Amino acid sequence: MDLFEKIVKNMGPLGMHAKEAHGYFTFPKLEGEIAPRMMFRGKERLTWSLNNYIGLANHPEVRKADADASAQYGLAYPMGARMMSGNSDLHEQLEKELSEFEHKEDTILLNFGYQGILSAIDALVDRRDIIVYDAESHACIIDGVRLHQGKRFVYAHNNMENLEKQLSRATKMATETGGAILVITEGVFGMSGNQGDLKGIVDLKKKYNFRLMVDDAHGFGTMGKTGAGTGEEQDVQEGIDIYFSTFAKSMASIGAFISSDKNVIDYLRYNMRSQIFAKSLPMPLVVGAIKRLELLKTRPELKANLWKIVNALQSGLREAGFNLGTTRSPVTPVILSGTVAEAANLTFDLRENYHIFCSIVMYPVVPKGVIMLRLIPTAVHTLKDVAETIQAFKEISTKLKAGEYYAEKLTAVNV
Ligand SMILES: Cc1ncc(COP(=O)(O)O)c(C=O)c1O
């Protein structure tokens, strides 16, 4: 069989809807300045789908820092991988400031979160070691685990009893292989908004010998008193051995980092293939991240605004009878029941007639029969935006229950 023939015949679980969905449900184009109101297909829409949590994307100081750094350095500098010729004082300064902010000894910058954490997992464990990870972990963790040549055990999402069972199996196995144990979870789970039970996991350290890695992509900047993340929120930052976050959410940029003990970071500097064999972060991203971190630290009103909007949105939706699942973070899933076709029709109505743009999550990402609309509140939304959205959600939910969105199959959106 010809490889191209094969892949074109089977576009995969998401790609199979490409013909009907491309340009509208998938690969939509949001245009204009990043803000709660953006243009989609020529019309202004109230947008709840950008992880610009504390509103830094379009902050004038951030825009200026990005522009000045781009003018001064361009995108080339520094050229090469950090280890070879791509290091700079400013890369090291950002690492130092992130370490202080996360209360860890040292930090390594990563070009992207996805490749970074995957590669860190790959570097940290060898075939004798055992990985124990949460069943609802992000794809970057799953793919990191896939690279692992040794044993892995998955535990039921946030279920400490089940984690303990897996730890006990892993401990037995580790004595046989002579290896060690790495536990991996998310701080805030990006789909459900649920917080990982970091306190529960850290408690288990009293009984089992393992190291804990936390992907806090959605917790950094949003959780904890200072915004240091979910570890700070649950008062267990010290118990997190390897803290990971990305610049792609609260920092509204690109790049990521891992903070940990100095010798662990030194080990990663010399063993992480995604950093050794790839160009380092360009200077505008580094300078931009230094500015963003400064604002995160010195403007607590940004996070306070975020939480004002989160609380208004989540309590308003709950009062209107919506099921928001297990969220304990800004991530706001609205869980409804219906088919994929109903989900598409409902989203079309929401976008075209109510001018509200949020992400829609359908089967196979959520179970069959579940429609999940996912809203990401930010510090730059207003209470008026919240009220408008809750009213629209009440109306679409009534229509959904009345069967108004029913269709035999997904029909193409004329884009
Ligand atoms: C939980 C989680 N981890 C990692 C990543 C990857 O980060 P990046 O976008 O920097 O690759 C994301 C999303 O982008 C995420 O949601």
The ligand as a MOL file (V3000), in Angstrom:
LIG
                    3D

  0  0  0     0  0            999 V3000
M  V30 BEGIN CTAB
M  V30 COUNTS 16 16 0 0 0
M  V30 BEGIN ATOM
M  V30 1 C -0.9480 21.2920 30.4780 0
M  V30 2 C -0.0950 21.7510 29.3420 0
M  V30 3 N 1.1970 21.3950 29.2820 0
M  V30 4 C 1.9970 21.7740 28.2710 0
M  V30 5 C 1.5330 22.5380 27.2450 0
M  V30 6 C 2.4630 22.8630 26.1110 0
M  V30 7 O 3.0020 24.1200 26.2040 0
M  V30 8 P 3.5720 24.8840 24.9130 0
M  V30 9 O 2.3980 25.5320 24.2530 0
M  V30 10 O 4.5610 25.8430 25.4840 0
M  V30 11 O 4.2040 23.8720 24.0210 0
M  V30 12 C 0.1870 22.9440 27.2570 0
M  V30 13 C -0.4340 23.7610 26.2130 0
M  V30 14 O -0.0440 24.4550 25.4320 0
M  V30 15 C -0.6470 22.5470 28.3240 0
M  V30 16 O -1.9370 22.9060 28.3820 0
M  V30 END ATOM
M  V30 BEGIN BOND
M  V30 1 1 1 2
M  V30 2 1 2 3
M  V30 3 2 2 15
M  V30 4 2 3 4
M  V30 5 1 4 5
M  V30 6 1 5 6
M  V30 7 2 5 12
M  V30 8 1 6 7
M  V30 9 1 7 8
M  V30 10 2 8 9
M  V30 11 1 8 10
M  V30 12 1 8 11
M  V30 13 1 12 13
M  V30 14 1 12 15
M  V30 15 2 13 14
M  V30 16 1 15 16
M  V30 END BOND
M  V30 END CTAB
M  END
